[in-house]
Amino acid sequence: MKKTIGIRAKVIICTVLAMTILTAVISWIGYFTFNKNVLKNYVKYAELVIESANTVFDTYDMGDMIRDRSMGEKYEEARLELNKIKNNADIMYLYSVYFEDINDPNSICYAINAKNDEELNVGLPVEEIYSYMAEPCEEDAFADSTLELFRKCLLSGDTDIKYEESETSEYGRLITCYRAVFDSDGNPVGIIGADIDINQINTDLNEYLRIVMITALFFTLVIIGFFIFLVGMLITRPVESMAHSTDLFLKMMDASTPPEDLAYKKVIVKGHDEIHMLAKNIESLVEGVVNYMLNLKNVTAEKERIGAELNVATQIQADMLPRIFPAFPGREEFDIYASMTPAKEVGGDFYDLFLIDEDHIGLVMADVSGKGVPAALFMVIAKTLIKNRAMLGGSPSEVLADANEQLCEGNEAELFVTVWIAIIEISTGKGVAANAGHENPILRRKDGKYEMVTYRHSPAVATIEGLNFKQHEFEIFPGDTLFVYTDGVPEATNAHDELYGTDRLLDVLNSDPDADTKQLLINVKDSVDGFVGLAPQFDDITMLAFRYFGPK
């Protein structure tokens, strides 16, 4: 008779197989988790060592010593502090290195290193134990991958502490923790590094794995059958029901069902355990998603409405500034051009140009503090007050004084505006200008170079009531060009947080000094855009160029 395997045998076989798989899974998970957690603690420990060492570097100006490749008077004091850190920490190496040539990994040199008392008491002279500034590192001191990480850290200027785990034939498992060293100017000049021996993890892991396997084998045999029964009754079936309901809900969302028509089939779970809580939380999450989608629908509609209104505001603001050039057809005594590029939909910068009478022209360049709608509203008021007062006659200082008094009234938002204003007599080129906290103008004499015109400024308008504004007389001659602008030009910032600056501004102006006023502004804007690149525009960019030809 052919022997058959009975149900009991099958159950035993299945149980043993399940037990084996479960024990292996538990052991693997425990192994991985234990390794990860212990490694994490080693990394945190190494980070504390690096932070302590960095404090020493900041205290003793080690960044400047590395930059200057010199061992200053505080060099050995810094080393003693690093020695204390190494004495109190169970680490293999504590050191600082730098690259003579950042593009050559093999040019790495020591800046300083630390030794504990045991290493110092080997009977050798300290100069043979320590490494000193500019001393080349040993050929096999660092792996190529480690050198590349050091280079990337210096090139990026990252202040975060990083680490690398490595397996070496000489030392076994090591953790190298490192961060950049900065000089007093904030430039990355070197690397602080600490190496920690983590070979003990392997020993602990083997012991842990043995205990886990024995324990898992015993308890798995006892509870596997009961566990399968309970899991099926209390977890598997309720979870499957929730998965089915959520799957139907997601399919409705994928089908672009309107939020008001979305429906979720609730799952009834008996008891008050975590599965019951999960079912309730899923119901709350689904309800929250539906409400969010409804709110998003309403917010989107509101945003579109606000966007339409901002577009209108942008157009209104643009229409308030003189945009048609030539601004004064038929006037051959001068050429003028201006532009304003807001950082947001509406901006706080403004310019103005107007004939006060047949022989006097007013020029205004201003920048309201802040951005967006509040600055735009303040800009409208300031522009109107300044122009209206200038048209009544008077000097630039009187114009600014009257505008200041009116703008200070009820200025609860504490906004202010920097203003440069000039009134020029067209027939003679003589003018009077006042500068209330604004950028210095730039002037080019005929056949000369564009140069910055510096003089004492007054405070910005709308800061203090009762201000008297300084003014000064000047004269421009036929062929001279005046260029004024807001701080959005020199303070334009690229992705590396570098400012455009007035030097670049002067360079681009002098690269084509004979360009007409329109082309002059185009040259500057193109230069700023090329410098900034893909970085966002943080401030309004406003410019005005005035070229004087003399009386006709």
C-alpha positions in Angstrom: 0.0 0.0 0.0 1.3 3.4 -1.0 2.0 5.6 2.0 0.4 9.0 2.0 1.1 12.0 4.1 -1.7 12.8 6.5 -3.1 16.2 7.3 -1.2 16.3 10.6 2.1 15.7 8.7 1.2 18.4 6.3 0.3 20.8 9.1 3.6 20.0 10.8 5.6 20.4 7.5 3.8 23.7 6.8 4.3 24.9 10.3 8.0 24.0 10.3 8.4 25.8 6.9 6.5 28.8 8.1 8.6 28.8 11.3 11.8 28.7 9.4 10.9 31.5 7.1 9.5 33.6 9.9 12.7 33.0 12.0 14.9 34.0 9.0 12.8 37.1 8.4 12.9 38.2 12.0 16.6 37.5 12.2 17.3 39.5 9.1 15.1 42.4 10.2 16.7 42.4 13.6 20.2 42.3 12.1 19.5 45.2 9.7 17.7 47.3 12.4 20.4 46.6 15.0 23.2 47.5 12.5 21.3 50.7 11.4 20.6 51.9 15.0 24.1 51.2 16.3 25.6 52.8 13.2 23.3 55.8 13.7 24.6 56.2 17.3 28.2 56.1 16.1 27.5 58.8 13.5 25.8 61.0 16.1 28.8 60.5 18.3 31.2 61.4 15.5 29.1 64.5 14.7 29.5 65.7 18.3 33.2 65.2 18.0 33.3 67.3 14.8 31.1 70.0 16.3 33.4 70.2 19.3 36.4 70.4 17.0 34.8 73.1 14.9 34.2 75.2 18.0 38.0 75.0 18.7 38.7 76.0 15.0 36.4 79.0 15.4 37.9 80.0 18.7 41.5 79.8 17.5 41.0 81.2 13.9 42.2 77.9 12.4 40.2 78.8 9.2 42.4 81.9 8.6 45.6 79.9 9.4 44.6 77.3 6.7 43.8 80.1 4.2 47.2 81.7 4.9 49.0 78.3 5.1 50.5 79.6 8.4 50.8 78.3 11.9 49.8 81.3 14.0 50.5 81.9 17.6 47.3 80.1 18.5 48.2 77.0 16.4 49.6 74.8 19.2 46.9 76.0 21.6 44.3 74.8 19.2 46.1 71.4 18.9 46.0 71.0 22.7 42.3 71.6 22.7 41.9 69.0 19.9 44.0 66.6 22.0 41.6 67.0 24.9 38.7 66.1 22.6 40.5 63.0 21.4 41.4 62.0 24.9 37.8 62.2 25.9 36.5 60.5 22.8 37.0 56.9 21.6 38.0 57.8 18.1 40.9 56.6 15.9 41.9 59.9 14.2 41.0 63.6 14.5 42.6 65.9 11.9 42.2 68.8 9.5 43.3 68.8 5.9 43.1 71.0 2.8 43.9 70.9 -0.9 46.7 73.0 -2.3 44.9 72.7 -5.7 41.2 71.9 -5.3 41.3 70.3 -8.8 44.0 67.9 -7.8 42.9 65.4 -5.1 46.5 64.3 -4.6 47.5 67.8 -3.5 45.9 67.1 -0.1 47.9 68.3 2.9 47.6 68.3 6.7 46.6 71.4 8.5 46.7 69.9 12.0 46.0 66.6 13.8 45.3 65.5 17.4 46.8 62.8 19.5 45.7 61.3 22.8 48.0 60.7 25.8 48.6 57.0 24.8 49.9 58.1 21.3 52.0 60.9 22.8 53.7 58.5 25.3 55.4 56.3 22.8 58.8 57.8 23.3 59.1 59.6 20.0 59.7 63.4 19.6 56.4 65.2 19.1 57.5 66.5 15.6 57.5 62.8 14.5 54.1 62.2 16.1 52.2 65.2 14.9 51.4 66.4 11.4 51.9 70.1 10.7 50.5 72.8 8.4 51.4 72.2 4.7 52.7 68.7 5.4 51.5 66.4 2.5 49.3 63.6 3.5 50.6 60.0 3.1 49.9 58.5 -0.3 47.4 56.0 1.0 46.0 58.1 3.8 42.6 58.5 2.2 40.7 56.5 -0.4 39.9 58.2 -3.7 36.2 58.2 -2.9 36.9 60.0 0.4 39.1 62.6 -1.4 36.3 63.3 -3.9 33.8 63.8 -1.0 36.2 66.3 0.6 36.5 68.2 -2.7 32.7 68.3 -3.2 32.2 69.6 0.4 34.7 72.4 -0.2 33.4 73.3 -3.6 29.8 73.5 -2.4 30.7 75.4 0.8 28.1 73.2 2.7 28.1 73.7 6.5 26.4 70.4 7.2 28.3 67.5 8.8 28.6 64.5 6.5 29.9 61.0 7.0 31.2 58.0 5.0 31.3 54.4 6.0 34.1 52.3 4.6 35.6 48.9 4.9 39.4 48.8 4.9 41.8 45.9 4.8 44.0 47.5 7.5 41.4 48.8 10.0 38.2 47.0 9.1 34.9 49.1 9.4 35.4 52.8 9.8 33.2 55.9 9.9 34.7 59.1 8.5 32.8 62.1 9.7 33.7 65.5 8.2 32.7 69.1 7.5 34.1 72.2 5.9 36.3 74.7 7.7 35.6 78.4 6.9 37.8 81.4 7.2 36.7 84.7 8.8 35.4 85.8 5.4 33.1 82.8 5.2 35.1 81.0 2.5 35.5 77.2 2.8 39.3 76.5 3.1 39.7 73.0 4.6 38.1 69.9 6.1 37.7 68.8 9.7 37.6 65.0 9.9 37.2 62.2 12.5 37.6 58.5 12.0 35.9 56.1 14.4 36.5 52.3 14.5 33.2 50.5 14.3 34.5 46.9 14.1 32.7 46.1 17.4 29.4 46.3 15.5 30.2 43.0 13.7 30.9 41.2 17.0 27.7 42.5 18.5 25.7 41.7 15.4 26.8 38.0 15.5 25.9 37.6 19.1 22.6 39.4 18.6 21.8 37.2 15.6 22.4 34.0 17.6 20.2 35.0 20.4 17.4 36.2 18.0 17.4 32.9 16.1 17.2 30.7 19.2 14.5 32.9 20.7 12.5 33.2 17.5 12.6 29.5 16.9 11.2 28.7 20.4 8.4 31.3 20.4 7.4 30.8 16.7 6.7 27.1 17.4 4.4 28.0 20.3 2.4 30.9 18.8 2.4 30.4 15.0 -0.9 28.6 14.8 -2.7 30.8 17.2 -1.2 33.9 15.6 -2.5 32.9 12.1 -6.0 32.5 13.5 -6.0 35.8 15.3 -4.5 37.7 12.4 -7.1 36.4 10.0 -10.0 37.3 12.3 -8.8 40.6 13.7 -6.6 42.1 11.0 -6.6 40.5 7.6 -10.3 40.6 6.8 -10.9 44.2 8.1 -7.8 45.5 6.3 -8.9 43.8 3.0 -12.3 45.5 3.4 -10.6 48.9 3.9 -8.3 48.3 1.0 -11.3 47.5 -1.2 -13.1 50.6 -0.2 -10.1 52.9 -0.6 -9.4 51.4 -4.0 -12.9 52.2 -5.2 -12.5 55.7 -3.8 -9.1 56.2 -5.6 -10.6 54.9 -8.9 -13.3 57.5 -8.6 -10.7 60.2 -8.0 -8.6 59.0 -11.0 -11.8 59.2 -13.1 -12.0 63.0 -12.2 -15.2 62.6 -10.3 -16.3 66.0 -8.9 -15.5 66.3 -5.2 -19.2 66.6 -4.3 -19.9 63.2 -5.9 -17.0 61.3 -4.3 -18.2 58.4 -2.0 -16.4 56.1 0.4 -18.0 52.8 1.6 -17.4 52.6 5.4 -15.9 49.5 7.0 -17.5 48.3 10.2 -14.8 47.0 12.7 -15.9 45.6 16.0 -13.9 46.5 19.1 -11.8 49.6 19.9 -8.3 48.5 18.9 -5.9 50.0 16.4 -7.7 48.4 13.5 -10.9 50.1 14.6 -8.9 53.4 14.9 -7.4 52.9 11.5 -10.8 52.4 9.9 -12.1 55.6 11.6 -8.9 57.5 10.6 -9.3 56.4 7.0 -12.9 57.7 7.1 -11.7 61.0 8.5 -8.9 61.2 5.9 -11.3 60.5 3.1 -13.6 63.2 4.5 -10.7 65.6 4.8 -9.6 64.9 1.2 -13.1 65.6 -0.1 -13.3 68.8 1.9 -9.8 69.8 0.8 -10.8 69.3 -2.9 -13.9 71.3 -2.4 -12.0 74.1 -0.7 -9.3 73.9 -3.4 -11.9 74.3 -6.0 -13.2 77.4 -4.3 -9.7 78.7 -3.6 -8.7 78.2 -7.2 -11.7 80.2 -8.4 -10.8 82.9 -5.9 -7.2 82.9 -7.0 -8.2 83.3 -10.6 -10.3 86.3 -9.6 -7.5 87.8 -7.6 -5.1 87.1 -10.5 -7.4 88.9 -12.9 -7.6 91.9 -10.5 -3.8 91.9 -10.2 -3.4 92.0 -13.9 -5.6 95.0 -14.0 -3.6 96.6 -11.2 -0.4 95.9 -13.1 -1.8 97.6 -16.2 -3.0 100.6 -14.1 0.4 101.0 -12.5 2.2 100.7 -15.9 -0.2 103.3 -17.3 0.7 105.7 -14.5 4.4 105.8 -15.6 5.4 107.5 -18.8 5.8 104.7 -21.3 5.6 106.4 -24.7 8.9 107.5 -26.1 10.0 109.9 -27.3 8.2 111.4 -24.3 8.3 115.0 -25.7 8.2 114.9 -29.5 9.7 117.9 -31.1 12.1 118.7 -28.2 15.5 118.3 -29.7 17.4 119.6 -26.7 17.5 116.2 -25.0 16.8 112.5 -25.4 15.2 110.5 -22.5 14.2 106.9 -21.9 13.0 105.0 -18.8 11.8 101.5 -17.8 10.4 99.7 -14.8 10.4 95.8 -14.3 8.4 94.9 -11.1 9.5 91.9 -9.0 5.9 91.0 -8.4 2.6 91.7 -10.3 2.9 95.3 -9.0 5.9 97.0 -7.6 7.0 99.9 -5.4 9.6 101.6 -7.8 8.6 104.5 -10.0 10.1 107.1 -12.2 8.6 110.3 -13.6 9.6 112.9 -16.2 7.6 116.0 -16.9 8.0 119.5 -18.3 7.4 122.0 -15.5 7.4 124.8 -18.1 8.9 125.2 -21.6 12.4 125.6 -20.1 12.4 123.2 -17.1 12.1 119.5 -16.9 11.6 117.4 -13.8 13.2 114.0 -13.4 12.2 111.6 -10.5 13.5 108.2 -9.6 12.1 106.6 -6.4 11.8 103.3 -4.5 9.1 102.5 -2.0 10.0 100.2 0.9 8.4 96.8 0.6 6.9 95.1 -2.4 3.6 94.1 -3.9 0.2 95.8 -3.5 1.0 97.9 -0.3 4.1 99.4 -1.9 2.2 100.0 -5.2 -0.5 102.0 -3.4 2.1 104.0 -1.5 3.9 104.5 -4.8 0.8 106.0 -6.5 0.3 108.5 -3.6 4.0 109.5 -3.5 4.3 109.9 -7.3 1.2 112.0 -7.4 2.3 114.3 -4.5 5.8 114.8 -5.9 4.7 115.6 -9.4 1.8 117.9 -8.4 4.1 119.8 -6.0 6.9 120.1 -8.6 4.4 121.5 -11.1 3.5 124.3 -8.7 7.2 125.5 -8.8 9.9 125.5 -6.2 13.1 123.7 -5.6 13.6 119.9 -5.2 14.1 120.3 -1.5 10.8 122.1 -1.1 9.0 119.5 -3.2 10.4 116.7 -1.0 9.6 118.6 2.2 5.9 119.1 1.2 5.6 115.5 0.0 7.2 114.2 3.3 4.7 116.1 5.5 1.7 114.7 3.6 3.1 111.1 3.4 3.9 111.1 7.2 0.2 111.7 8.0 -1.6 108.5 8.8 1.4 106.3 7.7 0.5 103.5 10.1 2.1 100.9 7.8 5.4 102.8 8.3 6.3 102.7 4.6 8.9 105.2 3.2 10.3 106.1 -0.1 13.8 106.9 -1.3 13.7 109.6 -3.9 16.2 111.3 -6.3 14.7 114.4 -8.0 16.3 116.9 -10.3 14.9 120.0 -12.0 17.0 121.0 -15.1 16.9 124.2 -17.0 16.8 123.0 -20.6 18.3 126.1 -22.2 21.4 126.2 -20.0 21.8 122.6 -18.6 21.9 124.0 -15.1 20.0 121.9 -12.6 19.2 121.4 -8.9 19.0 117.9 -7.4 18.0 116.4 -4.1 18.7 112.8 -2.9 16.5 111.4 -0.1 18.3 108.1 0.7 18.4 106.9 -2.9 21.2 105.4 -5.1 23.9 107.7 -6.3 23.4 108.9 -9.9 25.9 108.1 -12.7 27.1 110.8 -15.1 29.1 110.7 -18.3 30.7 113.8 -19.7 30.9 114.1 -23.5 33.5 111.7 -24.8 34.3 110.6 -21.2 33.4 107.6 -19.1 30.4 106.9 -16.9 31.3 107.7 -13.3 29.4 107.6 -10.0 28.4 111.0 -8.6 28.6 110.9 -4.8 27.4 113.5 -2.3 25.6 113.6 1.1 22.1 112.4 1.1 19.1 113.3 3.1 16.9 110.7 4.9 14.2 108.9 3.0 10.8 110.6 2.5 8.0 109.7 5.0 10.4 108.7 7.8 10.3 111.8 10.1 8.0 114.8 10.0 9.5 118.2 9.6 12.6 117.1 7.6 14.6 119.6 5.6 16.1 118.0 2.5 19.6 118.9 1.2 19.9 119.9 -2.4 22.9 120.8 -4.7 23.4 122.6 -8.0 25.0 120.9 -10.9 25.4 121.5 -14.6 25.3 119.2 -17.6 26.8 120.1 -21.0 25.9 119.1 -24.6 26.8 115.5 -25.1 26.5 114.6 -21.3 24.4 111.6 -20.2 22.8 111.2 -16.8 21.8 107.7 -15.6 19.7 107.0 -12.5 18.3 103.8 -11.2 16.9 102.0 -8.1 18.7 99.5 -5.9 17.2 96.6 -7.8 20.0 97.0 -10.3 23.2 96.8 -8.1 21.5 94.4 -5.6 20.4 91.9 -8.2 21.5 88.5 -6.8 22.5 85.3 -8.7 22.1 81.7 -7.5 25.4 82.0 -5.5 24.1 85.0 -3.5 26.5 87.4 -5.3 25.4 90.9 -5.9 25.5 92.5 -9.3 27.1 95.6 -7.8 27.9 99.1 -9.1 31.3 98.0 -10.7 29.5 95.7 -13.1 26.9 98.5 -13.8 29.7 100.9 -14.7 31.4 98.3 -16.8 28.3 97.6 -18.9 27.6 101.4 -19.3 31.1 102.0 -20.5 31.1 99.0 -22.8 28.9 101.1 -25.2 29.0 104.7 -23.9 27.7 106.2 -27.1 24.5 104.0 -27.2 21.3 106.0 -27.3 19.3 106.2 -24.1 17.0 103.3 -25.0 19.8 101.0 -26.0 21.7 102.0 -22.9 18.9 100.6 -20.7 18.6 97.5 -22.8 22.3 96.9 -22.3 22.1 97.1 -18.6 18.9 94.9 -18.3 20.5 92.3 -20.5 23.7 92.3 -18.4 21.6 92.0 -15.1 19.5 89.2 -16.6 22.7 87.3 -17.7 24.3 87.7 -14.3 21.2 86.6 -12.3 20.4 83.6 -14.6 17.6 81.4 -13.3 17.6 83.0 -9.8 14.3 84.7 -8.9 14.0 88.5 -9.1 13.7 89.9 -5.6 13.4 93.6 -6.3 12.0 96.0 -8.9 14.4 97.1 -11.5 13.9 100.7 -12.6 16.2 102.9 -14.7 16.2 106.3 -16.5 18.7 107.8 -18.9 18.8 111.5 -19.9 21.2 112.7 -22.6 21.5 116.5 -23.1 22.2 118.0 -26.6 22.0 121.7 -25.6 19.6 124.5 -26.8 18.4 124.4 -30.4 
